Amino acid sequence: MQVQYIYYRKEDGFMLHCDILIKNARILRPNMTVATDQTIVISNSEIVKISDSVSTSEYEADTIIDN
């Protein structure tokens, strides 16, 4: 799997580009526990990152979904 990022210049530095950024999502883990307030980053039709520590200021998204 190869993911390509496009960088945008902002005042405070570079930002990663993604197609879709889903904020405040709930994730069902393999052990059947639920993780809340997760951020999902999708680029080129693939999930690139799932994390509770992704700062939305890191990414410039074409579409932002806030659950």
C-alpha positions, 0 to 999 in steps of 0.5 A: 500500500502506497499513500501519497500526500500533498502538502499545503503551506500554511502560516504555521507549517505544512499540512497533510492532504487527505480526501476525507477526515472523519472526526469524533467517530466510534470504532469497534475494535477486534476485542469488541470494545468501542473507542470513542472520539476517534479521528479517521483519515482517508486518502486515495480510498484507503484508511490511512490513520485511525487515532484519538491523537490526530490533530485536525490542524495536521490535515487539509481535507476535501471533505470533513465529517463531524459525527 
